Amino acid sequence: MTSNTPAMTDLERLRHSTAHVLATAILRIWPEAQFAAGPPVDSGFYYDLELPHRITPEDFEKIEAEMKNETKANHLFERIVVSREEALELGRRGELAALGSRSSPSRFKLDIIEGIPPEEEISLYRNGSFLDLCAGPHVMRTGNIGAFKLTHVASAYYKGDERNPQLQRIYGTAFKTRKELDDYFAMLEEAKKRDHRKLGKELELFTFDEDVGPGLPLWLPRGAALIEELEKLAKETEFEAGYQRVRTVNIARESLYLKSGHLPYYKDSMFPPMTVEEKGNPGGSTEAIPAADRYYLKAMNCPHHHKIYAALPRSYRELPLRLAEYGYCHRYEQSGELFGLMRVRSLQMNDAHIYCTPAQFEAEFNAVNQLYLNYFKLFGIEKYMMRFSTHEAARLGEKYVDEPELWLQTEEMVRGVLQRSGINYVEVPNEAAFYGPKIDVQVWSAIGREFTIATNQVDFAQPKRFGLTYKDRDNTEKTPLCIHRAPLGTHERFIGFLIEHYAGNFPLWLSPEQVRILPIGTDAQLIEYSRAILNELRSKLVRAEIDGSTDKINGKIQRAEQMKVHTMLVIGRRDMEANAVSVRVHGQGNVGERPRDEAVAEILEQIRTRRA
């Protein structure tokens, strides 16, 4: 609609053009349709419209047939620049988002024109007889549109405001080729099978309960095993990298979050404060205590870690100081935004804060990025992107702390590290944290779904606000830089990602139930032999169980496969007599008989090395 619209990718341009073809087709079937906005989105495109007829999926076939007629006609997408008065006159004649003049004005388009700033250019696009108010850009011709499909219809208030009319929103998607379109829908089908909410229930990993509250997951034993393994991984990795572990509480006074600066920026994402009446203290002091104090549930760990840093005098000899914690945080996400484990109100975060001198920054920031890359390799994440978010100068003092020189300095430091390390990244303006530039880590699962799983942030503001210092070589006090990092993100989101990435088929080291022993029959000696193997495995901290039911062996195997148990040890009389086991691996089937000691040793080695 305006000339300063952000540049579109080729795929967005294709999908934007397809939205115009959709509107053209609908008007040929229902000429009275009134259109609002029709942008491209991540998964395709949509167009909002008002129409007495309620469009349903049953209408999609005839709409798509008209869309194909328009692409076959190969009409040119013609850009036309008009004055504000010309645009308004076309709207009054009903010619915008229409196939010609109509008795009813293009009322949504007229409203949109009123919102365009006076200095901005107004453009229209025509394809065939369809004319629309639009900033573009578009493909050259309708025939350049490849393969498309309408997907679903929903309701949406005009401009997202419930005081405005409720419109129909028709969604679709488009790609350059039929193969890309087919691959996309195949991925969607696979994604349904891998949905972490579905698998989480089937594999008995986590649950939500109304009495506990929305967005507050309860981890069942099998899900808790995943958490324990991830914590173990983080603790071992961070210990080797020189991190020190700390623990903090889940509540703090309002003054802490005022000091950190979080309350003015994040208050809407924090649970409401609790007011505590202070009536005295155990020490019996008569010193006056405030009549009431306000406490907040912890929404972020950094202010607490800053207090730990400040608890002792610090010297340059101690830096870099790396403080790590799997800290529990609570954030009041809007109910409409809650989504399984991906958007929750309780978070167990793989958090750490690195306090360092400016001279140490590049090495520390590089080491954090290397940590990410090592985790990607471990979990088989082949596609990733570092999303480097910077500030917007016009919003200093509003969205960002008002330190223009420090913003430019730290952004250049981060940019330099990323460029010199050769890490794949994209720079995004006006999305930094309020206290400094940040990196969001985007990863793609095995089936190509994108996730934001971790963050890495530079903080030049909070150390200053908390008065954090260190004695430098010249015996002067300096303020350290702080790097916030969370390579595994939160348990909730990362486990949700891993469920979908692995389709619940976790590698042995991570599998909630690593081994299930399946005796064939109920012979006492056989059961005794099976239990001896079970006890041996559990003594080595292997998550092993035994199916001691009287069911046939096929039934036992089927149950273990349904629960995606990684390794099954099938034990019959012949196995017992040979001091052996028959090994099955989920998804691979029977891999053969092994001597008992060899099978156990192989299981332990796979777990120890975290073999994929």
Disulfide bonds with the S-S distance in Angstrom:
none
